[in-house]
Amino acid sequence: MTTNIPQTPNHEGEQPLLELKDLKISFTSSTGVVDAVRGANLTIYPGQSVAIVGESGSGKSTTAMSIIGLLPGTGKVTEGSIMFDGQDITGLSNKQMEKYRGSEIGLVPQDPMTNLNPVWRIGTQVKESLRANHVVPGSEMDKRVAEVLAEAGLPDAERRAKQYPHEFSGGMRQRALIAIGLAARPKLLIADEPTSALDVTVQRQILDHLETLTKDLGTAVLFITHDLGLAAERAEHLVVMHRGRIVESGPSLKILRNPQHPYTQRLVKAAPSLASARIQSAQEQGIESAELLSATAVAEGTIPEMEEKVIEVKNLTREFDIRGARGDKKKLKAVDDVSFFVRKGTTTALVGESGSGKSTVANMVLNLLEPTSGEVLYNGTDLTSLSHKEIFQMRRKLQVVFQNPYGSLDPMYSIYRCIEEPLTIHKVGGDRKAREARVAELLDMVSMPRSTMRRYPNELSGGQRQRIAIARALALNPEVIVLDEAVSALDVLVQNQILTLLAELQQELKLTYLFITHDLAVVRQTADDVVVMQKGRIVEKGRTDDIFNDPQQHYTRDLINAVPGLGIELGTGENLV
């Protein structure tokens, strides 16, 4: 494998564009002062790409927001300095910072849906940025808006400028944010998790375009991300943050190949894209991938010899009624003649980009959506032919863990009530004392303290909530669990913990998983079989090793090649495996 990590140029003798010196940022809360960033030092040179990596709460976004003077709430710089282009901007007022925002320092925020005004046209929002930074006279504004959107990779920019955010896909909205961030030709662009909500292929397109655009303009880029593979592939220099401190800093390749700090070592080990690269590397060197995966409890016993089909999908089709451009009724074929099966005790991954139909298939497998035609067989029984009572009984055997751990638990229910609810509905577990014992047992299974049952979802982190969602799914002793993007909203370290937990539970309880995901790196680590979907149809299916080692379809190759960091040559240092 070859690496495509940007090589670090020598900046010796060059004037830094940005310099953070002993930066300390604190927030005042009801319980006192909380130090979010403690003595951070960071240097960025003109045209350089730098990435700050770390899990949620590490202080990376807080550091970035302090540079542009947009610290939330009670946050303020209490010590140290921020030097930008030779000027100390640390203590500037909001009015004084306006001179720097947009024109000197651009920002591409994390979530395009919440950072674009839903009632303003895209062109109006770009125009606002141009007007605020006095980029062009009013008479040239519309022409410049179209140019900026075209530069950001939006086709037919003049027409797109007249559309609203809801008429754009996620990738198009992200391009619009990049256009706004670069509209005034800033010297520094802060990209805060710029592609975390996007599919890998769209992510690659956006990052490729951003890289080309910033190089052409000579713009320095500061990436904020929790994806170490992405950071390493896109940045010359890596900065690792943990609990408000910079624990390691240096050239990307050097840190990846030989991480010094224990936290960085854990990040490198946990990153799915890098773990996938290690599997690839091990296979090329003739090492059994199972030997490598046993460290994360993914391998042993997950590929049984039996070929028993627990779920079989036959010629599944689903159509939706939609309105055409003139209000005419049209049919959208979201799932088109899909057939595959899931082997008992294994993990089958259903992968594809957004809109490929994978979640629609999952909803039909769960009997939450009726097929237009075709069958879903569970242990030979056609689920579409069952009565309401029989479907209710079947629910005990087929459970689901949803994507968003924040949205899938009722905020008004205690954790005890969240897990106990399926037991009550299905009249399982006898009296309250027996149900309480079962909830305690389920909390033990997902490695959560029993005291958690008295808490509420808002008191838990994302990873803890997902553990509770898994405990709830296990409450009725199911045979099959559908995992719908169950780890995509989590940081890499938490993601790694959840994947390890799922693998351990699969071994212990002989569970079968149908894993819906667009993350090929996670698939490489966890799945036994892969089904690849595109535009409602299956384009390829087979054993995971076969698909990754010798993909037959161009689309599958594109998906695999788009995994950030998969092409990084890691070496065989003991810190990496």
HUNORQUI-V254578 format. One record per helix or strand of 3 or more residues. SS is the DSSP state (h for helix, s for strand). FROM is the first residue (numbers start at 1). TO is the last residue. Records with the same first field share a line. If there is no record, write none. Layout:
SS: FROM-TO ; FROM-TO
This chain:
s: 16-29 ; 32-45 ; 49-53 ; 76-84 ; 105-108 ; 188-192 ; 220-225 ; 237-242 ; 245-251 ; 309-323 ; 329-343 ; 347-351 ; 373-378 ; 398-401 ; 480-484 ; 512-517 ; 529-534 ; 537-543
h: 60-67 ; 94-97 ; 112-115 ; 122-132 ; 138-151 ; 157-160 ; 165-167 ; 170-182 ; 200-217 ; 228-234 ; 252-257 ; 262-270 ; 272-284 ; 289-296 ; 358-365 ; 383-385 ; 388-394 ; 415-425 ; 432-445 ; 450-454 ; 457-459 ; 462-474 ; 492-509 ; 520-526 ; 544-549 ; 554-561
